[in-house]
């Protein structure tokens, strides 16, 4: 049907979601279950955000989120489903002794969980949102970097809040500055494929083992890689201090941090990873933020906590808010 002259086309879907990370995918599935039409836009080549898994030199390497814990009923129900399909398993119950909290991992890497959540969801990737507009008819328009204009009744952004702010601030009054002024800790990481066993002992993970190191894991001992491969995350202070430094120098320093965990093994391949929006420093007190006049919802780990479960809970809360707005 051709739109009338002078009128923008009607919305293509009930809800556009910016961000195909955990929060965005959880929200999308909840909205579809509620009978709403949904489209998800993401600037990455694939879904998942920090649920990121890379294959390199015969290894399988989780380079973003390393594991997750379960404390909520909604996530427990999903884990039961994933477990029944052999998509998750328990890695361990603590890295420095047993603490009673199972650490779950994706059996094929953490990104496999994002791909499972994306099944049956209309995801456009890569499709980077570059502009938004709330038009005179009360619809949202989101323009992506290829020039495509997507239209919806409601808009949910689960992107890091500085990115969400840059997209919607011209259309929405009363955006809470205390949310958008909050910064994120950054993470510099190193992925290292080895030709022999690493120096890590089972279960293959250590939190804050040395100054400058936030976490290190052996993906083979973790059970996802057929060959030894390390993931090392530098801590926030170390990463911030070197964020704008010479890349070659940073890589050399990261190798120095990793050396005690490599042991006598040789390096087959190594890659540096950079996470600009790794961890929100001051999460918002609510699980999402809602602007009723424009039917805008903001969610993500900055609203319910920086961990896997926080992103999960924010996605659920954001979906519940959108359902109410779309009635």
N, C-alpha and C positions, 0 to 999 in steps of 0.2 A: 504494500500500500504506500502511495506517495504522500509525504507530509504536505499539509496545506502551506501555501506561501506565507512566509513570515512567522511560521511556528516551528519550533524545534521538534524533531521526532520524539515520540513517546519513549519511556524507559524500556530498554531491552530486557532487563531483569529486575527483580525486586531489590536485590542487594549486590553491590560491587564490594569486593574485599580487596584491599591493597595489602599484599604480603601473604605468601604461601608457606610461612613457617608454621610451627606447631599451633599457635593461637588461631591463625587464619584458617587452617585446615579443620581444626576442631569446630570452629564456628560454622564453617561452610557445611559440614556434615550435619550439625544440629539444625541449621536453617533448612536444608533440603528435607530432613526428616519432618520438619514442621510444615512442609508443603510450599516453601518459598523457592523461587528461582534465584540462582546464585552464579556469579562469575568471579573468579579469583585472578588477580593480576600480580605478577612477580617479576622483578628485574633479573633474577637469576636464570640460569639455563635449566634448572630443575627445581623441584619443590624441596622444602626442608629447612631453609635458613641455617641455623646453627646445628640442626640435625644433619650433619655433613659427613659423608664417607667417601674416601678417595681410594682408587685402585692404582697402584704404582709399583713397577718392577716385581710383579707377582704377589704383592702384599695387598691386604685390605686394611685401611687405616681410618679410624674415626678421628676427625681432626677438629670437630667442634665439641658438642656435648658428649661426655664420655659414658654416662650412665644416668639413671634416674631412680628415685625412691617413690614409694606410694603411701600416702596417708589419707587420701580422700576416697569416698565410696565411688564417685564417678570414674576416677582413674583406675581404681581397683577392678571395676567391672570391665573396663577396656583391656586391662592386663590379663584378666581371665580369658577374654576372647583371644587375645594375641597368643597367650600360652597354649590354648587349645589348638591353635594353628601353627605352633612351633615358630612363632615370629619373635618371641622374647624368651629370655631365660635369666636366672639369677647368676650374676657374675661372682659375687661374694657378699658377705654380711659385715664388711668393714675392712679397712686397709691396714689398720694398726690394732688388730684384735677384733673380736666379735662385738658389735654394738646393738644387734637385734633388728637392724634395718637392712633388708635385702637391697642390693644394688642391681637393678635390672638393666639389661642391654638388649639391643636388637641382635638376633642370632646371625643376621647377615649385615650387621652394621646399623648404626642409629638412623641413617637415612632411609633404610628399608621401612621403618615405621611411618615416616612421612609419606612415602610412596603408597603405603597401604591406606592411609587416611585419605589420600588424594584420589583413590579409585572411585570412578563415577562422578567426580567433581569437574566442572568446566574450569580448568586452569589454563591461563594463557601465560607462557613463559618461553623465552624472555619477553617481557612486556613491562617496561619501566614507566610508572606514572610520572609525568612531568608537569601536569597542571590539572587543577580541578575547578569546577564552577557549579554553584547552586543557582539554577536558572529561574526565570520569572514564573515558570510553571510549577516550581517546587520540585524539580528533578535535579539529580546530580549528573554532571558530565565529568568524566575523567579522560584526559588525553594522554596517550602513551607515546613513547619515543618514536614510533613508526608513523605517527600522525593519526592513528585511529582514535575516534571519540566513542567511549562506552557510556551508556546512560542507564540510570537506575533510580529507584525511589529512595533507597537508603544507601548510606556509605559507611563502611567499617574499615578503618585503617589499623592494622596491627604492625605497621612499620615502626622502627625506632622513633621515639617521640620527636626528636628534632626534624626528622624527615616528614612526619605527619604534619607538624606545625608549618613547615614550609609549603606544604600542599594546600592546606585548608584555611590558613589564617585570614585570607581576604574575604572568605565567605561566611565566617562564623564569629559572632560576638561573644565575649566573655570566656575566651579560652584561658584556662588557669595557668598563669605564668610560672607558678611554682613547679608544675609538671614539666613544662617545656624548657625551663632554665636548668633543670637537673641534667647532669652529664653522665656519661657512661665510662666505666673503666675499659681500657683497651687491653688487648691480648696479642702479644707476639708469640708465635708457636713454631715448632720445628717438627717435621715428619722425617723419620730416618728408617730406611729399609736396610737390614743387616744381613750379612752372609753367615751368621751363626747366632747362637743364643745371646740374649742381652744379659746384663748383670743384675736385672731385677729378679727377685724371688716371687713365687706364687703368693697371692693371686695375680700379680703383675701390675699393680697400681700403687702409687704413693702420693699422698697429699702433703705439700710443702716440705719435701724431703731435704732441701738445701736452700740457702738464701737465693732469692731471685726466681725460684721455681715454684709455681702454684700446684702443678700436677704433672705426673709422668706416668705413662702406661705402655705396656708391651702388648700390642694387639694380638700376638700369637698366644701369649698366656691368657689373655682375655677370652680367647676362643673364637675370634672372627677372622684371623689371618692365617693362611697356610705357612707363612714364613715370618720370622721375627721382624717386627717393625715397631718403632717407638713413636709415640706422640708426646711432645713436651710443650706445656704451656708456661710461659714466663709469667711472673706475678704482675699485678697492675702497676706497681711503682717502677719495676724494672722496665716494663713495656712502655710506659709513658715517657720515661727518661730517654729512651732510644727511638721513639716513634718516628721522628723526622731525621734520624741519623742516616749516614751512608748505608745503603742496603747491604753492600758486601761486608762492611764492618759488623753490622747487626747479625748477619748470618754466621760470621766467624765467632761472635760472642755466644750465639745460641748453641753452636757446636761445643763451645767450652762448657756451657751449662749441661749439655747432654753427655759429655764424655764419661762422667762417673757411672752412668747407666748403660753405656755402650759396652764397657768392659773391653775384652780382647777381640770382640767381633769387628769385622771390617764393614765399611759403609758402602752399600750398593748404589743407593740414590738418596738424596735429601732435598727437601723443599721447605721454604719458609711460608708460613701462613700468617695473615694479619686479620684480626677481628676489631674493627673500629668501635662497634657498638656491642661489646662483649657482655657487660654486666651493668645494669642500672645501679647507680650509687644510692639513690633514695626512692624506692618504689612508692607510687601513689597509694593512698590508704584504701581506695576502693578497687574492685576488680576490673572496672572499666570506667570510662567517662562518656557522658551522654549529653548531646545537645538536641533537645526535642524539636525546636522550631525548624531545624534543617535536617532532622533525622540522620544525624551523624553520631557514630560511636567510635571511640578509640579504645583499643585493647592491646594486649601483649604483655611481655614479662615485666615491663615497667609499671604495671598496674597491680599485679598480684604476686610479685616476687620473681627473682631472676632465674629460678631453677625451672626444670622441665615441668614440674607440677604447678608452679605459678602460672606459666604460660598456658597450661591446660585449663586451669580454673578461669583464667581471664577469657579464654576463648568461649567457654560455656556461658559465662556471665554476659559477654558481648552478644552472643547469639540470642540469649533471652531478652536483652534490651532491644535488639533489632526486631524480633517477633512482635514485641509490644508496639514499636513505632510503626510497623507495617500493617497493623490491623486496620 
